[in-house]
């Protein structure tokens, strides 16, 4: 009887140690990736969270011309806009050149022109809206409003259109930032 208790305690302590060794690192790894993926760019009225390692940065670092159907299946940049007020808030979503990254990559003269870049934006379960970047006034891709205490999810994609005159595989770049501006 005495040996069974001793054996039970020993096994209980070993199992507890093993569980602690498994759960603590898992918790820290999960937390690290969660923080990386949820970058917060909030204002007083709107809470904006980007869900990706690149956050608000859109980068095309190699020209691969594709059709719109393939572009709509390319890398996505997702974010959530949440209204923290008890009244409707108007906002616009625009793409702005990422001048810091353009300077860092030294690609000022090696930029993909805006005539060759297609972008799409999709809100929640609605249809994709597809544009050529040069056709957008001030690169604004969406003007909308959000109701009191509501939340909207967006997905943006960018690609080089198939009918471009840039050769496939060239080292031209496109760098921009997704900006949400309250009105």
C-alpha positions in Angstrom: 0.0 0.0 0.0 2.8 2.4 0.9 4.6 1.7 -2.4 1.5 2.4 -4.4 1.1 5.8 -2.9 4.7 6.7 -3.4 4.5 5.5 -7.0 1.2 7.4 -7.5 2.8 10.7 -6.2 5.9 10.2 -8.3 3.8 9.6 -11.5 1.5 12.6 -10.6 4.5 14.9 -10.2 6.1 13.7 -13.5 2.8 14.2 -15.4 2.4 17.7 -14.0 5.9 18.6 -15.0 5.5 17.3 -18.5 2.2 19.2 -18.9 3.8 22.4 -17.7 6.8 21.9 -20.0 4.3 21.5 -22.9 1.8 24.2 -22.2 4.0 27.1 -21.2 6.1 27.2 -24.4 3.0 26.7 -26.5 1.3 29.6 -24.8 4.3 31.9 -25.5 4.7 30.8 -29.1 1.0 31.4 -29.8 1.1 34.8 -28.1 4.2 35.8 -30.2 2.5 35.0 -33.5 -0.8 36.5 -32.4 0.9 39.8 -31.6 2.7 39.8 -35.0 -0.5 39.1 -36.9 -2.7 41.7 -35.2 -1.1 45.1 -35.7 -3.3 47.9 -34.4 -3.6 51.2 -36.2 -6.5 52.7 -34.3 -7.8 56.2 -34.0 -10.2 57.8 -31.5 -13.3 56.5 -33.3 -12.1 53.5 -35.3 -10.2 50.5 -34.1 -8.2 49.1 -37.0 -6.4 45.7 -36.8 -4.4 44.3 -39.7 -4.2 40.5 -39.7 -0.9 39.6 -41.3 2.8 39.8 -40.8 3.1 42.7 -43.3 0.3 44.6 -41.5 -0.6 47.6 -43.7 2.2 47.1 -46.2 1.5 45.9 -49.8 4.6 44.7 -51.7 5.1 43.4 -55.2 8.8 42.6 -55.6 8.8 40.7 -58.9 6.7 41.2 -62.0 4.5 38.2 -62.7 1.7 39.3 -65.0 -1.5 37.4 -64.3 -5.2 37.5 -65.2 -7.7 39.0 -62.8 -9.0 35.5 -61.8 -5.5 34.5 -60.7 -4.9 37.9 -59.1 -8.0 37.4 -57.0 -6.5 34.3 -55.6 -3.1 35.9 -54.8 -1.7 37.0 -51.4 -4.3 39.0 -49.4 -4.0 41.8 -46.9 -6.8 41.6 -44.4 -7.9 44.0 -41.7 -10.9 44.8 -39.5 -12.4 48.2 -38.9 -14.5 48.6 -35.7 -16.5 51.7 -34.8 -16.1 52.4 -31.1 -18.6 55.3 -31.2 -22.4 55.2 -30.7 -22.8 57.1 -34.0 -22.0 56.4 -37.7 -18.4 57.2 -38.8 -17.4 57.9 -42.5 -14.0 56.7 -43.7 -12.0 56.1 -46.9 -9.5 53.4 -47.6 -6.6 54.5 -49.8 -3.2 53.1 -51.0 -0.3 55.4 -50.4 3.2 55.0 -51.7 5.5 53.5 -49.1 8.3 56.0 -49.6 10.4 54.6 -46.7 10.5 51.2 -48.2 11.1 52.6 -51.7 14.1 54.4 -50.4 15.3 51.4 -48.3 15.0 49.1 -51.4 16.6 51.7 -53.6 13.9 51.1 -56.2 12.7 54.6 -56.9 13.5 54.2 -60.6 12.5 50.5 -60.7 8.9 50.9 -59.8 6.0 49.1 -61.5 3.9 51.9 -63.0 0.4 52.3 -61.7 -1.1 51.5 -65.2 0.1 47.9 -64.7 -1.2 47.3 -61.2 -4.6 45.9 -60.4 -6.1 46.0 -57.0 -9.2 44.4 -55.5 -11.1 45.2 -52.3 -13.7 42.9 -50.7 -15.8 43.7 -47.7 -17.0 40.7 -45.7 -19.1 38.5 -48.0 -19.6 41.1 -50.8 -18.2 40.8 -54.3 -14.7 41.9 -55.1 -14.3 45.4 -56.6 -11.4 45.4 -59.0 -9.6 48.5 -60.2 -6.5 49.6 -62.2 -4.5 51.7 -59.8 -4.0 54.6 -62.2 -7.8 55.0 -62.6 -8.3 55.7 -58.9 -8.5 59.3 -57.8 -5.8 59.8 -55.2 -5.6 56.0 -55.0 -8.8 55.8 -52.9 -10.2 52.3 -53.3 -13.2 52.6 -50.9 -15.4 55.3 -49.4 -17.8 54.0 -46.9 -19.3 54.4 -43.4 -19.7 52.1 -40.5 -22.6 52.1 -38.1 -22.4 52.6 -34.4 -20.5 49.9 -32.6 -20.3 47.8 -35.8 -17.4 46.0 -37.4 -16.3 45.4 -41.0 -13.7 43.0 -42.4 -11.8 43.8 -45.6 -9.5 41.9 -47.9 -7.2 43.7 -50.4 -5.2 42.1 -53.1 -2.7 43.6 -55.6 -1.1 42.1 -58.7 0.5 43.0 -62.1 -2.1 42.8 -64.9 -1.6 40.3 -67.6 -1.5 42.8 -70.5 1.4 44.8 -69.1 4.4 45.7 -71.2 6.8 44.8 -68.3 8.6 41.5 -68.9 7.8 38.6 -66.5 10.5 38.1 -63.9 11.8 41.7 -64.0 12.9 43.1 -60.7 10.5 46.1 -60.7 8.8 46.8 -57.4 5.6 48.3 -56.0 5.4 49.3 -52.4 2.4 50.9 -50.7 0.6 51.3 -47.4 -3.1 50.8 -46.7 -4.5 53.9 -45.0 -7.9 54.2 -43.3 -8.8 57.9 -43.0 -11.7 59.1 -41.0 -13.8 61.8 -42.5 
